[in-house]
Amino acid sequence: MGFKCGIVGLPNVGKSTLFNALTATAAAEAANFPFCTIEPNVGRVGVPDPRLDMIAKIGGSAKIVPTQLEFVDIAGLVRGASKGEGLGNQFLANIRETDAIIKVVRCFIDENVTHVEGDVDPIRDAETIETELMLADMESLERRVTSLGKKAKGGDKDSKMQLDLVERALKVLEQGKPARTMEVSEDEAKSFQMLQLLTAKPILFVCNVEEEAAAEGNALSAKVAEMATAQGARSVVISAKIEEEVSQLDSEEEKQEFLETLGLEETGLARVIREGYALLGLITFFTVGPKEARAWTVHKGAKAPQAAGAIHSDFERGFIKAETIAYTDFVELGGEQACKEAGKMRQEGRDYLVHDGDLMLFRFNV
């Protein structure tokens, strides 16, 4: 399991350029006019993790399989999208299917690249996107009130709870706040998720800056970072142009050299993934053997059977135990056998909470 992020933003903010760079493809046409992305483009990329390379080397694995991350480049949103302006209806339908939203905001000034609003203001652009998403959520919730009300009056307990959620969510949105700010109990969490509210999704702001500001950001990206912090969201600074250039280089050595000349330690992709993982509370565990070393993703707080289920549903259904080695022990001692001999391989049961970097072998019986 990875996670699916919808890349959204106003036209001409660098969305498709970023998508092309992240997926190292030319699948999305980047052009200097609105709506050049007519259908959502989906790209899968392997999540870079140096630990996986180290595990594969120690384990003598013939193949390395990283966990996957999915990006969806969604058609540019404009003011009025919630009412069907531009490609609004399509935009809103596509974004409902994602786990998180990457909001790309333009933090560079270039007279050769037009802006749909006439000037560059990333805060205004971010607010335009949020307003359209809130309006769409309100419309979606209002449509449910009548039918849920009838069922609730008829004594349907689930409908009564859902109606309460819908009415509370509407109040929050009417106050100009996104649905993610609403307090939801553990018992309500599943029903709340089923509402599929756009403003309930976690947000990562990606500030697209000029090449010279890629390392430290600029005054515009600093404003976005301040806004993100106030909203409980996260932000990252990248230069889509640099990412595009890096993606076209053949070897890792060339990429690293190019980044170093610009004063950068890593690609924007690595930063986006790291922030995205933190945003969604994801962790990685590994499996290793002579055939392959593979990375898997689960949510923080997942127990051993759930991790087994990430590999195959039969593993979770017939779970017996997990043989577990911490990544640091595996590297320091030089492999599985040495960890066994040193007593560093643990037998863990159903209640074991998976830790980031665990190497796991599952025993099951179906």
Backbone torsions as a table, in degrees:
resi	resn	phi	psi	omega
1	MET	NA	131.9	172.1
2	GLY	-114.7	-142.5	170.5
3	PHE	-146.0	157.4	-172.5
4	LYS	-111.6	116.8	-178.1
5	CYS	-110.9	129.4	174.0
6	GLY	-88.8	124.2	177.4
7	ILE	-90.8	114.5	-177.4
8	VAL	-125.3	162.6	178.3
9	GLY	166.7	168.9	175.5
10	LEU	-68.9	163.8	176.9
11	PRO	-59.8	147.5	174.5
12	ASN	64.3	33.9	175.4
13	VAL	-103.9	-3.6	179.3
14	GLY	103.8	14.7	-178.0
15	LYS	-58.2	-54.6	-175.6
16	SER	-70.7	-32.5	175.3
17	THR	-62.2	-43.5	178.3
18	LEU	-64.3	-45.1	179.6
19	PHE	-58.2	-46.5	179.8
20	ASN	-59.7	-41.7	-179.5
21	ALA	-67.5	-44.2	-178.1
22	LEU	-63.4	-39.0	-177.0
23	THR	-98.6	-0.8	179.4
24	ALA	52.1	40.3	176.4
25	THR	-133.4	169.8	174.3
26	ALA	-109.0	29.3	-174.6
27	ALA	-64.4	-34.6	179.2
28	ALA	-101.6	125.9	-178.6
29	GLU	-77.6	118.2	177.4
30	ALA	-93.0	120.6	-177.8
31	ALA	-144.9	157.4	-174.6
32	ASN	-87.0	51.6	172.6
33	PHE	-155.5	154.1	-176.9
34	PRO	-64.3	153.0	171.8
35	PHE	64.2	28.6	177.5
36	CYS	-69.7	-20.0	175.2
37	THR	-97.7	101.9	-173.8
38	ILE	-87.3	-40.1	177.0
39	GLU	-111.9	150.7	177.8
40	PRO	-66.1	130.5	176.7
41	ASN	-96.5	133.3	-178.6
42	VAL	-114.0	129.6	178.3
43	GLY	-130.8	135.1	176.5
44	ARG	-106.1	134.2	177.3
45	VAL	-129.7	149.1	174.2
46	GLY	-76.0	137.5	179.3
47	VAL	-79.3	117.7	-179.2
48	PRO	-67.8	129.6	179.6
49	ASP	-149.4	105.6	-178.5
50	PRO	-58.5	-23.5	178.8
51	ARG	-63.8	-36.4	-178.8
52	LEU	-65.1	-40.6	177.7
53	ASP	-62.0	-41.7	-180.0
54	MET	-65.8	-42.6	179.3
55	ILE	-62.3	-43.1	-179.7
56	ALA	-63.6	-39.5	180.0
57	LYS	-64.8	-47.7	-179.5
58	ILE	-66.9	-40.3	-177.8
59	GLY	-80.9	-4.7	-179.5
60	GLY	62.0	35.5	-177.4
61	SER	-74.4	137.3	-179.7
62	ALA	-76.0	-24.0	-174.1
63	LYS	-138.2	144.7	177.0
64	ILE	-115.3	126.0	-178.9
65	VAL	-124.1	102.6	178.5
66	PRO	-74.8	162.7	172.4
67	THR	-71.6	158.0	-173.4
68	GLN	-105.5	145.8	175.7
69	LEU	-123.2	134.8	-177.2
70	GLU	-113.3	127.6	175.7
71	PHE	-109.6	138.2	175.9
72	VAL	-120.3	114.7	178.0
73	ASP	-86.9	113.5	-172.3
74	ILE	-107.2	140.9	-175.5
75	ALA	-48.7	141.6	-176.2
76	GLY	-55.1	133.3	-179.1
77	LEU	-91.6	146.2	174.5
78	VAL	-129.6	167.3	176.4
79	ARG	-57.7	129.1	-178.8
80	GLY	97.5	5.6	-178.7
81	ALA	-59.5	-35.7	-178.8
82	SER	-64.7	-19.4	177.5
83	LYS	-102.6	11.0	176.3
84	GLY	94.1	6.2	178.6
85	GLU	-66.4	150.5	-178.9
86	GLY	59.2	-124.8	176.5
87	LEU	-110.9	36.0	-171.4
88	GLY	-53.5	-52.3	-175.9
89	ASN	-61.6	-40.4	179.1
90	GLN	-66.8	-42.5	178.5
91	PHE	-55.1	-50.0	-175.4
92	LEU	-67.2	-37.0	178.8
93	ALA	-65.5	-42.1	-177.3
94	ASN	-68.9	-35.6	-174.9
95	ILE	-75.8	-22.8	179.5
96	ARG	-62.5	-26.2	-174.5
97	GLU	-83.1	-4.1	-176.2
98	THR	-92.8	160.3	179.0
99	ASP	-86.4	-30.6	-177.8
100	ALA	-148.4	161.5	-178.6
101	ILE	-117.0	124.9	171.7
102	ILE	-97.3	112.3	178.7
103	LYS	-95.0	110.6	177.7
104	VAL	-87.0	123.4	177.7
105	VAL	-120.6	141.1	-176.4
106	ARG	-80.3	119.3	178.8
107	CYS	-121.5	27.2	176.4
108	PHE	-127.9	149.9	177.4
109	ILE	-110.5	122.3	-179.9
110	ASP	-147.0	111.7	-176.9
111	GLU	-62.8	-20.1	-178.7
112	ASN	-82.7	-10.9	179.5
113	VAL	-114.0	114.1	-175.9
114	THR	-69.1	156.3	174.5
115	HIS	-120.7	133.7	-174.9
116	VAL	-59.9	-26.2	-179.9
117	GLU	-97.4	-2.9	176.8
118	GLY	98.2	-27.4	176.7
119	ASP	-146.8	169.2	-175.4
120	VAL	-94.0	118.9	177.7
121	ASP	-152.5	92.8	-174.9
122	PRO	-62.9	-31.0	179.1
123	ILE	-66.6	-47.2	177.2
124	ARG	-60.1	-42.7	-179.3
125	ASP	-62.0	-43.2	179.8
126	ALA	-64.0	-39.6	179.7
127	GLU	-68.2	-35.5	177.0
128	THR	-60.7	-46.1	179.5
129	ILE	-61.9	-47.8	-177.6
130	GLU	-62.9	-41.0	179.4
131	THR	-61.3	-44.5	-179.8
132	GLU	-64.5	-37.9	178.9
133	LEU	-68.9	-38.5	178.6
134	MET	-66.8	-41.9	178.1
135	LEU	-61.8	-40.5	178.4
136	ALA	-65.3	-39.5	177.7
137	ASP	-64.1	-42.0	179.9
138	MET	-62.2	-43.6	179.1
139	GLU	-62.6	-41.2	179.9
140	SER	-63.6	-42.5	-178.5
141	LEU	-71.1	-41.4	-179.2
142	GLU	-60.3	-33.1	179.6
143	ARG	-67.6	-22.4	-176.1
144	ARG	-89.8	-20.7	-171.5
145	VAL	-57.0	-49.4	-175.2
146	THR	-61.2	-51.1	-177.4
147	SER	-65.3	-40.0	178.5
148	LEU	-66.9	-37.0	179.6
149	GLY	-61.5	-42.6	178.5
150	LYS	-62.1	-45.8	-179.3
151	LYS	-65.7	-39.3	-179.4
152	ALA	-64.4	-40.5	177.3
153	LYS	-64.0	-29.3	178.8
154	GLY	-79.1	0.8	175.7
155	GLY	95.4	8.5	179.3
156	ASP	-74.3	112.5	-175.0
157	LYS	-64.2	-43.5	-179.7
158	ASP	-61.1	-42.2	180.0
159	SER	-65.5	-36.4	179.2
160	LYS	-64.0	-43.8	179.2
161	MET	-66.5	-40.7	-178.7
162	GLN	-68.4	-37.2	177.5
163	LEU	-62.8	-41.1	177.8
164	ASP	-61.1	-43.4	177.7
165	LEU	-61.7	-46.5	-178.8
166	VAL	-60.2	-46.2	-178.1
167	GLU	-66.5	-39.1	177.4
168	ARG	-66.2	-41.0	179.6
169	ALA	-63.9	-40.6	178.1
170	LEU	-61.2	-41.0	179.0
171	LYS	-61.5	-43.3	179.5
172	VAL	-61.9	-46.6	-178.8
173	LEU	-66.3	-37.6	179.0
174	GLU	-65.3	-23.2	176.4
175	GLN	-83.9	2.3	179.1
176	GLY	81.7	20.8	179.5
177	LYS	-111.4	144.5	177.6
178	PRO	-70.4	157.1	-177.2
179	ALA	-62.1	-24.8	-178.4
180	ARG	-67.0	-15.4	179.1
181	THR	-84.3	-6.9	-177.1
182	MET	-76.0	140.6	178.1
183	GLU	-80.5	125.1	-178.2
184	VAL	-128.9	129.3	179.6
185	SER	-76.3	166.8	178.4
186	GLU	-59.1	-39.7	-179.1
187	ASP	-66.0	-27.8	-176.7
188	GLU	-91.4	-13.1	-170.2
189	ALA	-55.0	-44.6	-177.5
190	LYS	-65.7	-44.2	179.5
191	SER	-64.7	-38.1	178.7
192	PHE	-63.7	-41.9	179.2
193	GLN	-62.7	-36.1	-178.8
194	MET	-66.9	-16.8	177.2
195	LEU	-70.7	-18.4	177.8
196	GLN	52.5	47.3	-179.3
197	LEU	-78.4	133.9	-177.3
198	LEU	-65.7	-38.4	-177.0
199	THR	-85.1	5.4	174.2
200	ALA	-90.4	-13.1	-176.8
201	LYS	-75.6	143.3	176.7
202	PRO	-65.5	150.5	-173.1
203	ILE	-119.7	136.0	169.2
204	LEU	-122.4	118.8	176.0
205	PHE	-85.6	128.2	174.3
206	VAL	-110.6	114.5	-179.1
207	CYS	-90.6	111.7	-179.9
208	ASN	-88.4	108.8	-175.6
209	VAL	-109.8	170.1	174.7
210	GLU	-68.7	160.9	-174.5
211	GLU	-56.3	-38.7	-176.0
212	GLU	-66.2	-22.0	-176.2
213	ALA	-102.5	8.3	-173.8
214	ALA	-61.8	-31.1	-176.8
215	ALA	-79.9	-46.0	-172.7
216	GLU	-112.2	-11.6	-175.3
217	GLY	84.2	-173.9	179.4
218	ASN	-139.8	-171.7	-176.7
219	ALA	-62.7	-36.8	-179.5
220	LEU	-68.1	-43.7	-179.6
221	SER	-67.8	-30.0	177.9
222	ALA	-64.7	-37.8	177.6
223	LYS	-65.1	-39.8	179.5
224	VAL	-65.7	-41.7	179.7
225	ALA	-60.8	-40.0	178.7
226	GLU	-64.7	-42.5	178.8
227	MET	-65.0	-42.1	-179.5
228	ALA	-61.3	-44.6	179.4
229	THR	-60.4	-43.0	179.8
230	ALA	-63.1	-29.2	-178.2
231	GLN	-92.4	-1.8	-176.9
232	GLY	73.5	20.3	177.8
233	ALA	-100.8	-174.6	179.5
234	ARG	-126.1	160.5	179.1
235	SER	-142.3	155.9	178.5
236	VAL	-146.0	143.6	179.3
237	VAL	-100.7	129.1	174.1
238	ILE	-142.7	163.4	168.5
239	SER	-113.5	111.2	-178.8
240	ALA	-59.2	-33.9	179.8
241	LYS	-63.9	-44.0	178.6
242	ILE	-64.1	-43.3	179.6
243	GLU	-59.7	-38.3	179.2
244	GLU	-64.4	-43.1	179.6
245	GLU	-65.7	-42.7	-179.8
246	VAL	-61.7	-41.6	-176.2
247	SER	-64.3	-20.0	-177.9
248	GLN	-90.1	-8.2	178.2
249	LEU	-79.5	146.4	-172.0
250	ASP	-78.5	-49.3	-172.2
251	SER	-107.4	159.1	177.4
252	GLU	-63.3	-34.1	179.5
253	GLU	-63.0	-44.5	179.2
254	GLU	-63.0	-42.2	-179.7
255	LYS	-61.8	-44.2	-178.5
256	GLN	-65.8	-41.0	178.4
257	GLU	-61.5	-44.8	-179.1
258	PHE	-61.7	-44.5	179.7
259	LEU	-62.5	-41.5	-178.8
260	GLU	-63.5	-36.1	178.6
261	THR	-64.4	-22.3	-179.9
262	LEU	-98.7	3.0	-179.9
263	GLY	76.7	24.8	-179.7
264	LEU	-110.9	141.3	-179.9
265	GLU	-91.6	-25.9	-176.2
266	GLU	-150.0	167.6	179.2
267	THR	-75.8	162.6	174.9
268	GLY	-64.0	-32.7	178.2
269	LEU	-56.3	-46.1	-179.2
270	ALA	-61.6	-40.2	-180.0
271	ARG	-68.7	-41.7	179.6
272	VAL	-62.1	-43.6	179.6
273	ILE	-63.8	-45.8	-178.4
274	ARG	-61.1	-45.2	179.1
275	GLU	-67.1	-37.5	178.9
276	GLY	-64.5	-41.6	177.9
277	TYR	-62.5	-43.7	179.8
278	ALA	-64.4	-40.0	-179.3
279	LEU	-60.1	-43.1	-176.2
280	LEU	-95.1	-1.8	179.5
281	GLY	66.8	45.2	-178.7
282	LEU	-100.2	149.7	174.4
283	ILE	-133.0	164.8	-177.5
284	THR	-117.7	135.9	167.6
285	PHE	-123.1	164.7	-172.5
286	PHE	-126.0	153.2	165.8
287	THR	-124.3	145.8	-177.0
288	VAL	-143.2	144.4	177.8
289	GLY	-167.8	178.7	-178.4
290	PRO	-62.2	-33.1	-178.5
291	LYS	-75.3	-45.3	-177.8
292	GLU	-158.0	154.7	167.8
293	ALA	-112.0	130.2	-173.6
294	ARG	-135.2	143.2	176.3
295	ALA	-102.0	142.8	179.0
296	TRP	-131.1	151.0	-177.8
297	THR	-117.4	134.2	173.1
298	VAL	-136.9	165.1	176.1
299	HIS	-76.5	145.7	175.3
300	LYS	-57.4	133.6	-176.7
301	GLY	99.1	-4.3	177.9
302	ALA	-68.4	143.1	176.5
303	LYS	-96.7	167.4	-174.1
304	ALA	-51.4	-45.3	179.6
305	PRO	-61.5	-34.5	178.5
306	GLN	-67.6	-38.7	176.8
307	ALA	-63.9	-40.8	177.2
308	ALA	-61.0	-38.3	179.7
309	GLY	-67.2	-23.6	176.7
310	ALA	-65.9	-25.9	178.6
311	ILE	-85.5	-48.8	178.8
312	HIS	-162.6	140.7	-178.2
313	SER	-60.3	-31.2	178.4
314	ASP	-64.0	-34.1	-179.6
315	PHE	-64.1	-37.9	179.8
316	GLU	-75.2	-42.4	-177.4
317	ARG	-62.4	-41.3	-177.1
318	GLY	-105.3	22.1	-174.8
319	PHE	-54.8	130.6	174.7
320	ILE	-111.2	-55.4	179.6
321	LYS	-161.6	168.1	176.2
322	ALA	-123.5	126.9	173.4
323	GLU	-89.2	118.4	-167.2
324	THR	-125.1	136.5	175.8
325	ILE	-128.7	133.8	175.8
326	ALA	-70.8	144.6	-178.3
327	TYR	-56.3	-44.5	-177.7
328	THR	-62.1	-39.5	178.4
329	ASP	-66.1	-41.9	-179.1
330	PHE	-60.0	-41.9	-178.1
331	VAL	-75.4	-46.2	-176.7
332	GLU	-65.4	-38.1	-177.3
333	LEU	-91.2	-14.8	173.0
334	GLY	87.7	30.7	172.8
335	GLY	130.3	175.9	-174.2
336	GLU	-64.8	-47.0	-176.7
337	GLN	-61.7	-43.8	179.8
338	ALA	-64.0	-35.7	178.4
339	CYS	-67.6	-38.8	176.7
340	LYS	-60.5	-48.2	-177.2
341	GLU	-64.5	-31.8	-178.7
342	ALA	-88.4	2.0	-179.8
343	GLY	72.8	24.6	-178.4
344	LYS	-97.3	-1.7	173.6
345	MET	-94.0	121.4	-174.4
346	ARG	-104.7	146.9	173.1
347	GLN	-97.1	112.7	-176.6
348	GLU	-113.6	143.8	-178.2
349	GLY	-99.6	-161.3	-173.4
350	ARG	-62.6	-29.0	-175.0
351	ASP	-91.1	2.6	-177.7
352	TYR	-68.1	127.7	175.5
353	LEU	-85.6	122.7	-177.7
354	VAL	-68.2	136.3	176.9
355	HIS	-104.1	148.7	177.1
356	ASP	-59.5	127.3	178.8
357	GLY	94.2	-2.8	177.8
358	ASP	-59.4	140.0	167.4
359	LEU	-100.3	127.5	-171.3
360	MET	-131.1	140.7	172.2
361	LEU	-127.0	122.5	-174.1
362	PHE	-99.5	134.9	173.6
363	ARG	-104.1	128.6	-177.3
364	PHE	-146.3	163.7	178.7
365	ASN	-145.0	116.4	-179.3
366	VAL	-110.7	NA	NA
